[in-house]
Structures are given as C-alpha cells and as structure tokens.
Amino acid sequence: MNDAIFPASKMGFGCMRLPLLNEDDPKSIDLPQFEQMVDLFMAAGSTYFDTAFVYHEGESEVALGKALVARYPRDSFTIATKCLAWAMPTKEAAQECLDVSLKRLGTDHVDYFLLHNLGGKRTAKFDEYDMWNYAQQQKAAGKVRYVGLSLHDDAACLDELLTAHLEMDFVQLQVNYLDWDDPHNEAARLMEVARAHGKPVIIMEPARGGRLCNLPDEVGRILTAAKPGSTQAEWAYRFCWNLPNVIAVLSGMSTVEQTRENMASYAANQPFTAEERAALDEAVEKLRTMAAVPCTACNYCVKDCPSGVKIPQIMELLNLEAMTRDHEFVKGLYSWQAAEGRASSCIRCGVCESMCPQRIDIIDQLATAASRYEK
C-alpha cells in the first residue's frame, strides 16, 4: 500500500454543508465565515478538503477555490472532488465534470478524484460512460493524483467492484459506531473488504449526518457520564479516527465554532479506554432497543417480491427515525435509498411476510413508510 496517499492528519473538511447567508439558497455561501474556518483548519495542521461537482449546486467548489486555493500554496493542502456519473444525462456530460470542477476550484489538478455513489443500478452508468478508463486517463494526464470510488451499498457490492477494478487507489465508505455491526449497513465488513483489497479508506458520515451529535437524552447521558465535558461529536469522530487503514474522516462543518471544537477534539484524540468503549457499546445498545422493527436484514423477504420493494432498507429507515427522532433527515435518505423500490410499490401479496423469520408485519410497515416518506 502506498503510504504517500495518506495525508498527515486524519481530520477531513467536508464541504457539503457550508455556512449560508440565506438558508433557503444553497448557493449563498458565507465566504468570509468559510475563510475563517479554512484558516482554523489549516492552522491546526489539517489539509484534506472534500467537495463534489454537485455540492451547493456547484458553489462549494467555487467557494473552496476562493477560500483555499487562491489563498494558500497549492502544495500545502489536498483536495478531493467527485463525479456522479449516474446523475448525468450523457457520457459527454459525465466526462466534462472534472474539467468543470478544476475551473471552479482554480487549480490544474485534484489530489483525489472519486467516482461517486456507486452501487445498485447506479453502477451501470459508470460502465456505460466508460468512467473507469476515463478516470485513469485523467490520472495519466496529471489532472488527478489518486482515483477512488465511493458507495452506499453492502460489502458484497464493494468486493465485486474492487475485484473488477484493481486500479482503484482508495475507497470512501459510510462508517460510524451505529452502523458498525448493523446488518443493513455493514460498516465493519466494508472496512474488512477494503483492507483485504489493499485499499485505504476515507470515512464519510462518521456522525450519521449529524444525528450522532443530537442523541436522545437517555442515550446522551450514558456518554456524558463516561466522559463529562466531551461532546457527542467527539465520541463519533474518535471511533473513526482510531480505526486502521483510514486516510481521512470527513466532518461537514457549517460554523466557525464547529471547526474550533473539531480541531480541539482532534488535537486531544486518544483511543477509547476500556471504560469508554463499554459506555459506547451501552449507548449503541440503548439506541437499538428504541428501534421499531425487529428486522435482521436476512433478505428472505425480497427474493420473490414481484415489485422489487427495498424492504430491508425501508425497515432500517423506519428504525433510524425511531432512534434519532429526526423525520426530515430520514425522509431525505428514503428519497434516494429506496428510489429503486419504494414502499408504495407494494401490492400486498404477502409473499414477504410468509418468508420473514421475524414474523414482521411488513405490509403494514411499508404502508407506514409510504405515508411518512412519500408525501
């Protein structure tokens, strides 16, 4: 494995949720505040910045160019950007993304270029548009230093992709303490697959989109008792910072204060003590007891579903809402995680319920999901 791919610090700055001047306008980035955040981040010795072609409708890359590229020597930081080929109408549009990103950023190269959000039917577009060869061509041309992929899918999908594409330099995966042993998200197994293929990992969603920074009181009290004064965000990041084979852990920072807190947490980072790990395990167990549906993701229910409903994923989202008590967040996840098999597609045939070892009332649960997330 090439050690040069690892930046000096594992603290990564995610540029998907930048501060806004108008909360209703995702393009209205507060540049002066963002510049302060960049300065704090760089002063602390962290150098990894993550953006994408689509973040803030393209303005994330523009703002990063102004706040970082135009103000610091190019060799003092690293930039990652991403292409969502599956969301592009043509091969030409997909293959134009990198040049557009470079122009927005004001640089002649990016350090990390990701083929973004593979998995399911989305992967077919990357094949159709020849994005694998295209990315390697851009690497040979010097526009990209390292090429990787990201996905929100299971370990079997990751193994298949990395077996087919040995040329990938790294992967980006959703990893956090709630997903670690979860049968739906398989974070631990995903990390094992990446390591088996010799691919270092960038971690996204270490705080589950901020949900692990806003825990139910009965869960938060467990962590506070174990380490008074520690933030819930710090617990989430420490879990990921201390995993092996990690390039960077992304934090989608939105304020100067969040940046200060995160940099202080990283400076003080230590692996969990035995007592702290026991407290974290207790907190996770408490969260899981709050789950509404006893689904184990065995997938028996989907084998003969005539409508192709994403039953395990939908059950997991119902449970996530029960645990986080954040309807809008989960509804947003549903909009794309269940896009290829929505709950409303259920024809109530009952095949799924006859196959379910847990005897879950799947039909009624799908009706609940449709009413909560599709209106």
C-alpha positions as CSV (number, residue, x, y, z in Angstrom):
1,M,0.0,0.0,0.0
2,N,1.3,3.5,-0.9
3,D,1.8,5.4,2.3
4,A,2.1,8.7,0.2
5,I,-1.7,8.6,-0.2
6,F,-2.2,9.3,3.5
7,P,-2.2,13.0,4.5
8,A,-0.5,14.0,7.7
9,S,-3.9,14.5,9.6
10,K,-7.0,12.3,9.5
11,M,-9.2,15.3,10.1
12,G,-11.1,16.0,6.8
13,F,-13.1,19.1,6.0
14,G,-16.3,18.1,4.2
15,C,-17.6,21.0,2.1
16,M,-21.2,19.8,1.7
17,R,-22.8,21.8,4.5
18,L,-21.0,25.2,4.3
19,P,-22.4,28.3,6.1
20,L,-25.1,30.1,4.2
21,L,-26.2,33.8,4.1
22,N,-29.7,32.6,3.2
23,E,-30.8,29.2,4.4
24,D,-33.2,28.9,1.5
25,D,-30.5,29.4,-1.1
26,P,-27.8,26.6,-1.1
27,K,-25.6,28.7,-3.4
28,S,-25.4,31.7,-0.9
29,I,-22.2,30.5,0.9
30,D,-20.9,32.8,3.6
31,L,-17.4,33.2,2.1
32,P,-15.9,35.3,5.0
33,Q,-17.0,32.8,7.6
34,F,-15.8,29.9,5.3
35,E,-12.4,31.6,5.0
36,Q,-12.2,31.7,8.8
37,M,-13.0,28.0,9.0
38,V,-10.4,27.2,6.4
39,D,-7.8,29.2,8.3
40,L,-8.5,27.4,11.6
41,F,-8.4,24.1,9.9
42,M,-5.1,24.8,8.1
43,A,-3.5,26.4,11.3
44,A,-4.2,23.1,13.1
45,G,-2.2,21.1,10.6
46,S,-5.1,19.5,8.8
47,T,-5.0,19.7,5.0
48,Y,-7.7,17.4,3.5
49,F,-10.7,19.2,1.8
50,D,-13.6,17.2,0.3
51,T,-16.1,18.7,-2.2
52,A,-18.1,17.5,-5.2
53,F,-19.4,18.7,-8.6
54,V,-22.9,18.9,-7.2
55,Y,-22.4,20.3,-3.6
56,H,-24.2,23.6,-3.1
57,E,-25.2,23.3,-6.8
58,G,-21.6,23.8,-7.8
59,E,-20.8,26.7,-5.5
60,S,-19.0,24.5,-3.0
61,E,-16.1,24.1,-5.5
62,V,-16.2,27.8,-6.3
63,A,-16.0,28.8,-2.7
64,L,-13.3,26.3,-2.0
65,G,-11.3,27.8,-4.8
66,K,-11.7,31.3,-3.3
67,A,-11.2,30.4,0.4
68,L,-8.4,27.9,-0.1
69,V,-6.8,27.6,-3.5
70,A,-6.4,31.3,-4.0
71,R,-5.1,31.9,-0.5
72,Y,-2.6,29.1,0.2
73,P,0.3,27.5,-1.7
74,R,-1.0,24.6,-3.8
75,D,1.3,22.0,-2.1
76,S,0.1,22.9,1.4
77,F,-3.3,21.1,1.0
78,T,-5.1,18.3,-0.7
79,I,-8.5,18.4,-2.5
80,A,-10.9,15.7,-3.3
81,T,-13.8,16.1,-5.6
82,K,-16.4,13.7,-7.1
83,C,-18.4,12.9,-10.2
84,L,-21.9,11.4,-10.0
85,A,-21.9,9.9,-13.5
86,W,-25.3,8.2,-12.8
87,A,-26.9,11.6,-12.5
88,M,-25.6,12.9,-15.8
89,P,-27.6,12.7,-19.0
90,T,-24.8,11.7,-21.3
91,K,-21.3,10.3,-21.4
92,E,-20.0,13.7,-22.6
93,A,-21.6,15.5,-19.6
94,A,-20.2,13.0,-17.2
95,Q,-16.7,13.2,-18.6
96,E,-16.9,17.0,-18.6
97,C,-17.3,17.1,-14.8
98,L,-13.7,17.0,-13.9
99,D,-12.7,19.9,-16.1
100,V,-15.6,22.0,-14.8
101,S,-14.5,21.2,-11.3
102,L,-10.9,22.2,-12.0
103,K,-12.1,25.5,-13.4
104,R,-14.3,26.2,-10.4
105,L,-11.6,25.3,-8.0
106,G,-8.9,27.3,-9.9
107,T,-6.4,24.5,-10.0
108,D,-4.8,22.3,-12.6
109,H,-5.3,19.1,-10.6
110,V,-7.1,17.5,-7.7
111,D,-5.4,15.1,-5.4
112,Y,-8.3,12.7,-5.0
113,F,-11.0,12.1,-7.7
114,L,-13.9,9.9,-6.8
115,L,-16.4,8.0,-9.0
116,H,-19.2,8.8,-6.6
117,N,-22.1,6.8,-5.1
118,L,-21.8,3.5,-6.9
119,G,-24.0,0.6,-6.1
120,G,-27.2,-0.9,-7.4
121,K,-28.4,0.3,-10.8
122,R,-26.2,3.4,-10.5
123,T,-23.0,1.4,-11.3
124,A,-24.3,0.7,-14.8
125,K,-23.9,4.3,-15.8
126,F,-20.3,4.4,-14.8
127,D,-19.8,1.4,-17.1
128,E,-21.9,2.8,-19.9
129,Y,-20.0,6.1,-19.8
130,D,-16.6,4.4,-19.6
131,M,-15.8,6.4,-16.5
132,W,-13.2,3.8,-15.3
133,N,-10.9,4.3,-18.2
134,Y,-11.6,8.0,-18.3
135,A,-10.5,8.4,-14.7
136,Q,-7.3,6.6,-15.4
137,Q,-6.6,8.7,-18.5
138,Q,-7.0,11.9,-16.4
139,K,-4.6,10.4,-13.8
140,A,-2.1,9.8,-16.5
141,A,-2.6,13.3,-17.8
142,G,-1.7,14.7,-14.3
143,K,-5.2,16.2,-13.6
144,V,-5.7,13.6,-10.8
145,R,-3.2,12.1,-8.4
146,Y,-5.4,9.3,-7.0
147,V,-8.6,7.7,-8.3
148,G,-11.2,6.1,-6.0
149,L,-14.8,5.2,-5.6
150,S,-17.5,5.8,-3.0
151,L,-20.6,3.8,-2.4
152,H,-23.6,3.4,-0.1
153,D,-24.1,-0.3,-0.5
154,D,-23.1,-3.6,1.1
155,A,-19.8,-5.4,1.4
156,A,-20.6,-7.8,-1.4
157,C,-21.0,-4.9,-3.8
158,L,-17.8,-3.4,-2.7
159,D,-15.9,-6.7,-3.1
160,E,-17.3,-7.1,-6.6
161,L,-16.3,-3.6,-7.6
162,L,-12.8,-3.8,-6.2
163,T,-12.3,-7.2,-7.8
164,A,-13.3,-5.8,-11.1
165,H,-11.3,-2.6,-10.7
166,L,-7.9,-3.3,-9.2
167,E,-6.8,0.1,-10.4
168,M,-8.7,2.0,-7.7
169,D,-6.3,3.7,-5.3
170,F,-8.8,4.1,-2.4
171,V,-12.4,3.9,-1.4
172,Q,-14.8,6.2,0.5
173,L,-17.3,4.5,2.8
174,Q,-20.0,5.3,5.3
175,V,-18.7,4.3,8.7
176,N,-19.8,5.2,12.2
177,Y,-20.4,3.5,15.5
178,L,-24.1,3.0,14.9
179,D,-23.5,1.3,11.6
180,W,-20.5,-0.8,12.7
181,D,-22.3,-4.0,13.5
182,D,-25.5,-3.1,11.7
183,P,-26.8,-5.9,9.4
184,H,-28.0,-3.4,6.8
185,N,-25.0,-1.0,6.6
186,E,-22.2,-3.5,7.4
187,A,-19.6,-0.8,8.2
188,A,-17.2,-3.3,9.9
189,R,-17.5,-5.7,7.0
190,L,-17.0,-2.9,4.4
191,M,-13.8,-1.9,6.2
192,E,-12.6,-5.5,6.1
193,V,-13.2,-5.8,2.4
194,A,-11.3,-2.6,1.7
195,R,-8.4,-3.8,3.7
196,A,-8.4,-7.2,2.1
197,H,-8.1,-5.5,-1.3
198,G,-5.3,-3.2,0.0
199,K,-7.4,0.0,-0.4
200,P,-7.2,2.7,2.2
201,V,-10.5,4.3,3.3
202,I,-11.9,7.8,3.5
203,I,-14.8,7.8,6.0
204,M,-18.0,9.7,5.3
205,E,-20.9,10.2,7.6
206,P,-19.0,9.5,10.8
207,A,-21.7,11.2,12.8
208,R,-24.6,9.8,10.6
209,G,-25.3,13.2,9.0
210,G,-25.2,14.9,12.4
211,R,-27.7,12.5,14.0
212,L,-25.0,11.1,16.4
213,C,-24.4,14.7,17.6
214,N,-28.0,15.0,18.7
215,L,-28.8,11.8,20.6
216,P,-31.9,11.2,22.6
217,D,-31.4,12.3,26.2
218,E,-31.4,8.8,27.6
219,V,-28.6,7.8,25.3
220,G,-26.6,11.0,25.6
221,R,-26.5,10.7,29.4
222,I,-24.6,7.4,29.1
223,L,-21.7,9.1,27.2
224,T,-21.7,12.2,29.4
225,A,-21.4,10.0,32.5
226,A,-18.4,8.2,31.0
227,K,-16.5,11.3,30.0
228,P,-18.0,14.6,31.3
229,G,-17.3,17.6,29.0
230,S,-16.9,15.5,25.9
231,T,-19.2,16.4,23.0
232,Q,-21.3,13.8,21.3
233,A,-19.5,14.7,18.0
234,E,-16.2,13.8,19.7
235,W,-17.4,10.3,20.5
236,A,-18.4,9.8,16.9
237,Y,-15.1,11.1,15.4
238,R,-12.9,9.3,17.9
239,F,-14.5,6.0,16.9
240,C,-13.4,6.6,13.3
241,W,-10.1,8.4,13.8
242,N,-8.7,5.4,15.6
243,L,-9.6,2.8,13.0
244,P,-6.7,1.4,11.0
245,N,-6.3,2.0,7.3
246,V,-8.1,5.4,7.3
247,I,-6.9,8.3,5.1
248,A,-9.3,10.9,6.5
249,V,-12.6,11.2,8.4
250,L,-14.9,13.8,6.9
251,S,-16.7,16.4,9.0
252,G,-19.3,18.5,7.3
253,M,-18.6,21.7,9.2
254,S,-21.0,24.6,9.0
255,T,-19.8,27.2,11.5
256,V,-16.6,28.6,12.9
257,E,-17.5,27.2,16.3
258,Q,-17.9,23.7,14.9
259,T,-14.5,24.0,13.3
260,R,-12.9,25.1,16.6
261,E,-14.5,22.2,18.5
262,N,-13.5,19.6,16.0
263,M,-9.9,20.8,15.8
264,A,-9.6,20.8,19.6
265,S,-11.1,17.3,19.7
266,Y,-8.6,16.0,17.1
267,A,-5.7,17.6,18.9
268,A,-6.7,15.7,22.1
269,N,-7.7,12.5,20.3
270,Q,-6.8,9.2,22.1
271,P,-8.2,5.7,21.6
272,F,-11.1,4.8,23.8
273,T,-10.3,3.4,27.2
274,A,-12.0,0.1,28.2
275,E,-14.5,2.1,30.2
276,E,-15.3,4.5,27.4
277,R,-15.7,1.6,24.9
278,A,-18.1,-0.1,27.3
279,A,-20.1,3.1,27.6
280,L,-20.3,3.5,23.8
281,D,-21.5,-0.1,23.5
282,E,-24.1,0.6,26.1
283,A,-25.3,3.7,24.2
284,V,-25.5,1.8,20.9
285,E,-27.5,-1.0,22.6
286,K,-29.8,1.6,24.1
287,L,-30.3,3.2,20.6
288,R,-31.1,-0.2,19.1
289,T,-33.7,-1.0,21.8
290,M,-35.5,2.1,20.5
291,A,-35.8,0.5,17.0
292,A,-39.4,0.0,15.9
293,V,-39.0,-3.1,13.6
294,P,-37.0,-6.3,14.5
295,C,-35.5,-6.7,11.0
296,T,-32.2,-8.5,10.8
297,A,-31.6,-7.9,7.0
298,C,-31.7,-11.6,6.2
299,N,-33.2,-10.6,2.8
300,Y,-35.6,-13.5,2.6
301,C,-38.4,-11.0,2.0
302,V,-37.0,-9.6,-1.2
303,K,-36.2,-12.8,-3.1
304,D,-39.7,-13.3,-4.6
305,C,-41.1,-9.7,-4.2
306,P,-42.9,-9.1,-7.5
307,S,-42.5,-5.3,-7.2
308,G,-38.8,-5.2,-6.2
309,V,-39.5,-3.3,-3.0
310,K,-36.4,-2.4,-1.0
311,I,-37.9,-4.0,2.1
312,P,-34.8,-4.3,4.4
313,Q,-33.6,-0.8,3.6
314,I,-37.1,0.7,4.3
315,M,-37.3,-1.2,7.6
316,E,-33.8,0.2,8.5
317,L,-35.0,3.7,7.8
318,L,-38.1,3.3,10.0
319,N,-35.8,2.1,12.8
320,L,-33.4,5.0,12.1
321,E,-36.2,7.5,12.6
322,A,-37.2,5.8,15.8
323,M,-33.7,6.0,17.1
324,T,-32.8,9.5,16.0
325,R,-36.3,11.1,16.1
326,D,-35.4,13.1,13.0
327,H,-38.2,12.7,10.5
328,E,-36.9,15.1,7.8
329,F,-33.4,13.6,7.8
330,V,-34.7,10.0,7.3
331,K,-37.2,11.2,4.7
332,G,-34.2,12.7,2.8
333,L,-32.4,9.3,2.9
334,Y,-35.5,7.5,1.8
335,S,-35.8,9.7,-1.3
336,W,-32.7,8.0,-2.8
337,Q,-32.1,4.8,-0.8
338,A,-35.5,3.5,-1.7
339,A,-35.8,5.1,-5.1
340,E,-35.5,1.8,-6.9
341,G,-38.1,0.0,-4.8
342,R,-40.4,2.4,-3.0
343,A,-42.8,1.3,-0.3
344,S,-45.8,2.4,-2.3
345,S,-44.9,-0.2,-4.9
346,C,-46.1,-2.9,-2.6
347,I,-49.1,-4.9,-4.0
348,R,-49.9,-6.5,-0.6
349,C,-49.4,-10.0,-2.0
350,G,-48.0,-11.3,1.3
351,V,-45.0,-13.3,-0.1
352,C,-42.6,-11.2,2.0
353,E,-44.4,-11.9,5.3
354,S,-44.6,-15.6,4.6
355,M,-40.8,-15.7,4.3
356,C,-39.9,-13.5,7.2
357,P,-38.2,-15.4,10.1
358,Q,-39.1,-12.5,12.5
359,R,-42.8,-12.5,11.6
360,I,-42.7,-8.8,10.9
361,D,-45.9,-7.2,9.7
362,I,-44.1,-6.0,6.6
363,I,-47.1,-4.9,4.6
364,D,-48.3,-2.5,7.4
365,Q,-44.8,-1.3,7.9
366,L,-44.4,-0.5,4.3
367,A,-47.7,1.4,4.4
368,T,-46.4,3.4,7.3
369,A,-43.2,4.2,5.4
370,A,-45.1,5.3,2.3
371,S,-47.3,7.6,4.3
372,R,-44.3,9.1,6.2
373,Y,-41.7,9.5,3.4
374,E,-43.6,9.7,0.1
375,K,-45.8,12.8,0.8
